[in-house]
Amino acid sequence: MSPAAAEVAPAKLNLALHVRGKRPDGRHSIETIFAFCTDGDRLTALPADGISLSVTGPFAGELGDPQDNLVMKAARSLADAARVTAGAALTLDKRLPVASGIGGGSADAAAALRLLTSLWRIDPSHAQAVAPGLGSDVPACLLSLPMRGEGAGDELTPIDLSELSGAPVLLVNPRVALRTADVFAQWDGEDRGPLAGWRDGGNDLEAPALGLAPQISAVLAWLHTRAGVNFARMSGSGATCFALFDDEASRDEAVLAVPREWWRLATFLR
């Protein structure tokens, strides 16, 4: 048997996120700066008669029925769009916390689109066409490159973040799951203006997320006090926070000090 094809589903970071208002379709208008890590969940696929998914990894138990997973929806949507009759036996190694503000299901769905585009040898335009229907973050996760996101986050413009490429980063989550819809529902409705740049901006979802998960404040305070940190913020709708470090040694020293009850990932920006 040939070896399984594989794709990493890189963790997504919102370096900044401004909420500008509510859209007629019920979603929110945002402006955000996307960046991606070198690590994340991992998806593999083998040729098969039908489409199936099994889930492994430390956070497998936090997902529901694999048949309802966004990976399966992505696979079926791509097969329908490209009129593919081939199948795939997919395995998701779930390494990132669920409902944690770092892509999660969106990154997994995007990895499925990339993986199956290659496995089924179909035109990438089919993946680009179905991605928006899978979720607002899926188009950005499909590319997994630095982007400015507008609209619902799915109107993308490439940006130059070359100064951050390879930057050591530490992700920390207090092991609290936050549903994106719940956090947006707590947004105060105030438009704090356009997003100029990632350092000068903020995350408008931090305050509503803190109202639901006060533990986030402890994570942010802890990250800001680490030696070598030059930037720290909550990502997306939380509760994962991240810190950029001056060097890898400082990040690795911080990893060793993360409280045992918190989840952590030492990685780099792509």
C-alpha positions, 0 to 999 in steps of 0.5 A: 500500500502506498504511504498516506498523503498528509497535510498540516492544518496550521494554527491560525493567529489573529494578530489584531481584530476589529469588529466594525458592525453586524451584517444583514446575514447575521455575521459580523463585519471585521478587519483582521490580520491573519498569521499562521504557525508552522504547527497544528493538527495533522490530516492524512488520507488514503485512496478509498471507495468512499469518504470516511473520517477517523479522529485521533490525538489528544483532543479527539474526545472533545469532537463529536460524531466524525460524520458531522465534522467540518472535514467531512463537510469539506470533503463532500463539498469538494467531491460534489463541486468537482464531480469526483467519484473517488473517495478517501479514508481520512484520519485527523490527528487533533492536536489543537484545543477545540473552540480555542480561537486558533482556527481549529475546525476551519484549518482542518477543513482547509487542510482537507481541501488541499489534501484532496485536491492533490489526492484526487488530482483536481483543479485547485479552483474547486477548493477555492470555490467551496471554502467560503461556504464552510466558514468565514476563516476557511478561505484564509486557512486554505492559503495559510499565508499572511492576509488582511481579512475584511467583510466577515473575514473572508475578503482577503488581501495578501500582506507582507509580514516577512519581518515575522517569518520564523518568529518564535511563538508560544500559544497558551490556552487555559483549557477553556472552550469558547464558542465563537458565536457566544463571544460575538454575542457579548460584543458591545456593538461599538465600532472602535474604528478601522484597523491600521496595523497589527501592532497598533490594533487590538482585539475587540473580542478580548473584553467579551471573551474575558466576560465568559472566561476570566482565566484569559486575563491570567494567561495574558498577564503571565505571557507579558511578564516572560523574558524576551516577549515583544508582543502578546495578545488573545487570538480570535474569539479566544481563549488561546493567547499567544506571545512572540519572542525575541529568540527561540531560547527565551520562548523555550525557557517560557515553555518550561514555566507554563502552569501545568493546568494550561495547554501550550504549544511552542512553534514558529510563524510561517 
